[in-house]
Amino acid sequence: MAWEGIEGHDAIAADFARIVDSGRLGGAYLFVGLGGVGKGTFAQKLAKSLLCSAVESGLVSCGRCASCIQCDAQTHPDYEVVQKPVDRTTIPLETFIGDAEHRMKEGLLRRIWRKPALGGRRIAVILDADAMSDEAANCLLKTLEEPPDHAVIILVGSSLERLLPTIRSRCQIIRFGSLDVETITKVLLSSEEAPDELSAAAGARMAGGSLERARQLLDPAFAEFREHVHGLLSERPLRGVTISRDLTALVEAAGKESQPRRARLRMAFEFVIEFYREALRMSVTEMPIADATLRAGLERWSGEAEETSLLLGITLDALESIDRNANLTVLIDAWTALLERPKLSQHA
């Protein structure tokens, strides 16, 4: 049985169990890996297990004690989860040290130093850690370097490169691997998120190791758009106006809220990145593509490796711009313009 119901990371759970049993639990950890593989859920389950009053060994929470119940309800006085606000592109400074009127009198960094109220630890889980503002990250440095003896701080992120080197150096890095197709298929079926095994397996194969991505691909709108955009990308000359119009429509269908709109655009750019990466891989290895949808588009692709690499770089830059609070309509138009004339990006 998977540790605390989280598939794919039993080895990491076993390592933590041995660390805790030997009394060598550290004060600062960084969980890093592909988005949608369970890092955040693992961090929160770990916190619950560390705070459980009934755990003797094995690091499995009882789920029944007062501590476990409070953790589930997010009311435990010694446990806190921080993440990027839905209306912001970064975790703001005030999350850590309070707002302008209460500087250093409120915030996570003040609370983490308080004596534990119920047990022997205070635990903070910082989700979206690679979305911390530079000011917030710099404020966190000192506490990560010398955390109080009773504290455990767990940062969760998808990109080491987007975290300050000083943050990385102060944490023990735990790398979470991608999930295999069988694991993703099993989860989709057990949670009844896929209508049948064939659909679950198809979504798992296209997910690139991410359960979150597999769930999104089960949405017919995303699956159809993926096939559509791969077809458009394979055409020459590239129909930038069509791509821009269709991508804008996909984003606007998410409603007026910023977060779901950005999530849709991020997924669409990932489809494009998938196309160009596989095109590059094919040009080097000549290995067949198992995914029928992707294969159909790539069979019509005639771009040289240099051009493909340039188009991939343009799209990776656009993907990063989503989290920099860029205007999405302007971003889409600029990106498609560069796809049509990629050489311009070298001089931008």
Secondary structure, DSSP 8 states (H G I E B T S, - for coil): --GGG-TT-HHHHHHHHHHHHTT---SEEEEEESTTSSHHHHHHHHHHHHH-SS--SSS---S-SHHHHHHHTT--TTEEEE---TT-SSB-THHHH--GGGTTTSSHHHHTTS--SSSS-EEEEETTGGGB-HHHHHHHHHHHHS--TTEEEEEEES-STTS-HHHHHTSEEEEE----HHHHHHHHHHTT-SSSHHHHHHHHHHTTT-HHHHHHHTSHHHHHHHHHHHHHHTSSS--HHHHHHHHHHHHHTT-S-HHHHHHHHHHHHHHHHHHHHHHHHHHHH------HHHHHHHTT----HHHHHHHHHHHHHHHHHHTTT--HHHHHHHHHHHHHSGGGGGG-
